Every structure is written in C-alpha cells, then in structure tokens.
Amino acid sequence: MPYKLIKGEFHIHYPDIPRSGPEPDGDTLKFYPDHPGLVESLQQAGRGPDFNRRGMVNLRFEGIDALETHFNESHQNLEWANAARDAVLEACGFGAVTFFPDLPNKVASVEHHPRRGYILAGGLDAFGRIISFVFAGDPYFVDGAEIWASEETIRTSINMKLLQEGLAYPAFYTSLPCELRDVLAIATVESRNNLEQMWADAIPVDQNVLIPDMETLESLTLWPKLFRRLSSYFSAGYQNLDNFDAWLRADPINRDDRLILPDRELGNMHDIVVVEGNHLHMRYQPEELVILPDDAVIVLPCPKKPGIERQAIRIIATLANPIGAEHDRENVTLLNASASDIDLTGWVIKDKANGKQLLQGIL
C-alpha cells in the first residue's frame, strides 16, 4: 500500500501559553506540516484533518497503542506510560523536557524545539488525526512523494522502535496492510518473549486479574483499548465488573468495537474478554486481532462446515475473463491446505452476479 510522505515539524510546547500546550504521549504528537495541502489531500468520505489554530494536526501512530498517560481523568501504569512518552520525545530529537508539577502532562520547558520530522501517512481516522508511521529528520524524498511502505522502510520508524523496546502494545486496524501487520506482530512477540520493559509487568493473556475498582485498574499494564473501556465503565459509577459485559454490548459503536478475530470471524470486544466475578482476562493476544473503524464495510468468508479446519480450502488462482472466447476456458484453482481429504459435495463457487457452480469429489 502506498503512503504519502509529508515533511514538517514535531511540536510539544507552546512557549506563549505553555500551560495550554500539547500533551504528548507514547503514540500521539502534534505535527506542523510544511505544506498543509498534502494533509488536506488525505481527506476521504467528507472527513478532513482536524487542524488547530496554529496549523498543527495530531498524529496517530499506526500499528501501536501505548499505555495511557491521561484518559478521562485516569491513567495506566505511569512507569511504562511515561517511559513510552519519553522514548518518543528522545527519538524525535528533543532535549531535556520538564513538565508542570500540577499539570504533569503539560510541557513547562524543552530544549531543541521544534524538531524536524516526517510521516508516512495512510489516511485520517474518525477524529481527523493522521494515521502515520513517524520518523525523525529530513528524508531525501520529495515532500508529497508516494512511498510503498515495506518492512525495510518501517523498521526505522518510531512506531517500530516502541514495539521492539517493549514500550507499546500492538493495535492493528484495517488501514494497516497485512504484510506490515505481520512485521509488527513479530516484533511484538519477540519483545514480549524477552520480557522487554513493560512486558515484565504486563498481564498475560488467559491469566485472570482482579479489577475491583479504578484504583486497581490504574496500576495495571494491559491492552490500552481494553483499559479505556474499563475506565469509562468505572467512571460511569459501576462498583464491580458484574455488568461489564452487558455495558459493552449496549453500545456497539463507542464500546463494543467490531474486530476480526484470529479465526477470521467478525466479532466484538465482548468476544475477546472473559469476566468471572471481579476477575477478567483476554482470550487472544492483541496482535491476533484486527480492529474495524466505525464506518468500515467488510465481507468475511462464511464459516466452513463443522469439523473442517478453517481456511483449509483456499482459492489460490482464477482465470475469470480470458482473452477471446470464454466458454470452457474460465477456471478456478482450489487448494486443500489441511492434512486430510475433504469431500466437496455441497460446496459452491459463486460469482458476483450470483452465478453458481456446484462442486463435487474429494480434494
């Protein structure tokens, strides 16, 4: 997938009104583009970038989700939330940074500000933020160039740095190409297996954790998307987890996010969380999930017949419209990727016009 390269500056401080300035964290920065029109060109479906009065726009780091330094007057484990933020600031090239004691997320002073940088922009999210791979410095590419983001390209991004160093969770949306998702997933697994930084404190999948209240929640290291749901739940006045599942399901847009599960089924947040009393655990690793934006339209394959391995039968090639006469020349090549014979009786290949071809025989 091609990304648009956009040059500009990273800002974390307003010298004239520092107490009203940005609040950088481990996956968000203010970005001042050299050419705002390049950001405007990312507009899609009537949704444009959310510039502020200073001509800056927020970046949303593609593929990662750092622990929350601030969310609805709450936060996650601050040791690792602040470590992710500080790693981003260091990677951007900022010098010594101080924060207001009474406003711990506002920058009181900073050396070497602003800093030059560039992004590979994949589009805009629902809040007008640029979905980006983020890099420090000035590249030799022309501003606005279309860049094919390869594994080699993203390995030098700040996004990848955070995953490799164990300072961010993965958060894969449908905007992220599959091949890049695999690269980021491998980096996640390696850092988790090596217990890099926050992974030494992270709650393992399948391990029940007691979360009786907000205070306990704020001390934990867990997937930030799940934290945000739990934080909003406790903020709504609930005293325990008894109603969490029902609370999630009651709002399929803002709470019960749609997800593609590891078996390629379409699911929701409630499908990945198991609640038992005041204990909770996730069913899957975060890198196994793909999050759908609220406005996403997606068609997933229907479940296979019971007892047949998911994705065992694959279409690996088609000749749908050959040059010249098509009769008896159109074909579809199927592969049985399982270790067992599969009876195709009752299976159908159907085209876009609803034309059907019944199958039979053993593959």
PyMOL commands that set and color helices and strands:
alter all, ss='L'
color gray80, all
select helices_A, chain A and resi 18-20+36-40+78-92+151-154+158-164+178-193+197-200+214-219+224-235+244-249+269-271+286-288
alter helices_A, ss='H'
color red, helices_A
select strands_A, chain A and resi 2-11+28-33+57-61+63-65+97-100+103-110+115-124+130-136+146-148+169-171+209-210+258-260+266-268+273-276+279-282+290-291+313-319+331-336+348-350+356-358
alter strands_A, ss='S'
color yellow, strands_A
deselect
rebuild
show_as cartoon
